[in-house]
Amino acid sequence: MDRLITVIGDEAVLFEQFLELLERQQNLLIANDVADLQEVTGRLQIVAMESRRLETERGRVVEEIRCANNSHDDLTVSRICSMADEARSSQLKLLRETVLNLYSRIEETRMRNALLIRQSLEQIQNTMETIGRIPAQKEIYQGRGGLAKSFSPIGVDRRV
């Protein structure tokens, strides 16, 4: 039980770090700070890998608890709380609430970051379309050696 409390506590700390990094990523997206954004994204990946490791560890600990209690059902935190003494049960409940709260805040921040990225990509697309519609004036030869003015979009003129 104590190992489970430790692992879930470590996950809560990791989720807090992840949330802080996502909030920093959001500020960097707004500020268009590409260099720091890449660094934060790299750190997010490291935290995500550590989270997967802790999730695997939590699964092992829960399996050990299940085997020790001769339970054939899937164990949730609520069921484990009912198996634990009062102190451990209250710790697990508090950690569960903390993790669930952090998870909802992470999801909200992640969605906002995805929206910012999507809006940025749309702005780039709109800019490229606008540039593609700007006419570039050029002169072309006509019969009898005369010149005529012609316009072509500079962003999409792919002639060699």
Buried (B, 14 or more C-beta within 10 A) or exposed (E): BEEBBBBBBBBBEBBBBBBBBBBBBBEBBEEEBEEEBEBBEEBBEEBEEBBEEBEEBBEEBBEEBBEEEEEEEEBEBEBBBEBBEEEBBEBBBBBBEBBEEBBEBBEEBBEBBEEBEEEEEEEEEEEEEEEEEEEEEEEEEEEEEEEEEEEEEBBEEEEE
